Amino acid sequence: MKLIDKAKAAAEQAAVKAKEGVEEVQTKRELHAAHAELGTKVFELVEGGKLEHPELTSHVEKIKDLKAKLAAAGEEEPPAAGDPSQPPAMPT
């Protein structure tokens, strides 16, 4: 009987660890999505002239260049950050 109890306890521990791992991955995905949403909002504010900071200029220009490349290639823009119709990207 003790062997069965030990196996059951080990299985329960494994289940708890797996659940914690899933929760951590979900939290990381949510964090990544929140960063993407913030970046999109900052870009919109800079483009609209409502936000200015020298450190943002190079990032905004890079985004503009990438959007121009996509437009030149006839590609659509990627979905906006936080678009509920799209799954959040996995962090790398």
MIDRENDO-29037 format. One record per residue (C-alpha): residue number from 1; chain; x, y, z. Coordinates in Angstrom, 3 decimals, always signed. Example, Ala and Ser with C-alpha at 12.3 -4.5 7.8 and 13.67 -1.06 7.14 Angstrom:
num,cadena,X,Y,Z
1,A,+12.300,-4.500,+7.800 $
2,A,+13.670,-1.060,+7.140 $
***
This chain:
num,cadena,X,Y,Z
1,A,+0.000,+0.000,+0.000 $
2,A,+2.781,+2.432,+0.751 $
3,A,+4.083,+2.141,-2.817 $
4,A,+0.685,+3.149,-4.209 $
5,A,+0.475,+6.085,-1.794 $
6,A,+3.961,+7.259,-2.817 $
7,A,+3.064,+6.968,-6.504 $
8,A,-0.162,+8.899,-5.936 $
9,A,+1.679,+11.654,-4.042 $
10,A,+4.302,+11.892,-6.812 $
11,A,+1.559,+12.156,-9.441 $
12,A,-0.162,+14.915,-7.477 $
13,A,+3.118,+16.822,-7.164 $
14,A,+3.722,+16.493,-10.893 $
15,A,+0.226,+17.810,-11.601 $
16,A,+0.796,+20.829,-9.349 $
17,A,+4.126,+21.609,-11.023 $
18,A,+2.568,+21.281,-14.475 $
19,A,-0.243,+23.655,-13.502 $
20,A,+2.280,+26.177,-12.165 $
21,A,+4.229,+25.911,-15.424 $
22,A,+1.105,+26.581,-17.481 $
23,A,+0.257,+29.589,-15.321 $
24,A,+3.793,+30.951,-15.749 $
25,A,+3.639,+30.593,-19.532 $
26,A,+0.232,+32.314,-19.607 $
27,A,+1.562,+35.165,-17.457 $
28,A,+4.563,+35.577,-19.778 $
29,A,+2.244,+35.686,-22.801 $
30,A,+0.096,+38.334,-21.096 $
31,A,+3.203,+40.361,-20.239 $
32,A,+4.437,+40.164,-23.827 $
33,A,+1.013,+41.268,-25.108 $
34,A,+0.943,+44.174,-22.625 $
35,A,+4.378,+45.322,-23.824 $
36,A,+3.224,+45.118,-27.444 $
37,A,+0.078,+47.111,-26.663 $
38,A,+2.135,+49.758,-24.892 $
39,A,+4.510,+49.996,-27.841 $
40,A,+1.624,+50.395,-30.263 $
41,A,+0.083,+53.130,-28.135 $
42,A,+3.413,+54.970,-27.806 $
43,A,+3.879,+54.770,-31.589 $
44,A,+0.386,+56.208,-32.129 $
45,A,+1.045,+59.040,-29.668 $
46,A,+4.370,+59.915,-31.300 $
47,A,+2.793,+59.808,-34.770 $
48,A,-0.046,+62.037,-33.546 $
49,A,+2.393,+64.597,-32.123 $
50,A,+1.170,+64.012,-28.579 $
51,A,+4.422,+62.501,-27.306 $
52,A,+8.000,+63.495,-28.006 $
53,A,+11.219,+62.057,-26.688 $
54,A,+14.592,+61.702,-28.420 $
55,A,+14.952,+58.037,-27.443 $
56,A,+11.709,+57.180,-29.260 $
57,A,+12.714,+58.651,-32.618 $
58,A,+14.860,+55.766,-33.843 $
59,A,+12.236,+53.199,-32.837 $
60,A,+9.460,+55.098,-34.604 $
61,A,+11.587,+55.447,-37.741 $
62,A,+12.345,+51.720,-37.722 $
63,A,+8.625,+50.919,-37.527 $
64,A,+7.906,+53.327,-40.376 $
65,A,+10.630,+51.716,-42.493 $
66,A,+9.283,+48.221,-41.795 $
67,A,+5.733,+49.306,-42.653 $
68,A,+7.000,+50.846,-45.900 $
69,A,+8.766,+47.575,-46.792 $
70,A,+5.560,+45.641,-46.196 $
71,A,+3.571,+48.109,-48.281 $
72,A,+6.126,+47.923,-51.106 $
73,A,+5.951,+44.136,-51.048 $
74,A,+2.163,+44.268,-51.169 $
75,A,+1.891,+42.693,-47.757 $
76,A,-0.613,+43.605,-45.093 $
77,A,+0.499,+44.950,-41.750 $
78,A,+0.636,+42.421,-38.918 $
79,A,-2.384,+42.541,-36.576 $
80,A,-2.318,+45.255,-33.956 $
81,A,-1.090,+44.309,-30.513 $
82,A,-3.873,+43.045,-28.344 $
83,A,-6.066,+42.136,-31.352 $
84,A,-8.480,+39.628,-29.807 $
85,A,-8.865,+37.810,-33.127 $
86,A,-5.186,+36.865,-33.058 $
87,A,-3.404,+34.725,-30.480 $
88,A,-0.625,+36.554,-28.636 $
89,A,+2.877,+35.877,-29.889 $
90,A,+5.061,+33.652,-27.806 $
91,A,+8.021,+35.428,-26.194 $
92,A,+11.417,+34.386,-27.467 $
***
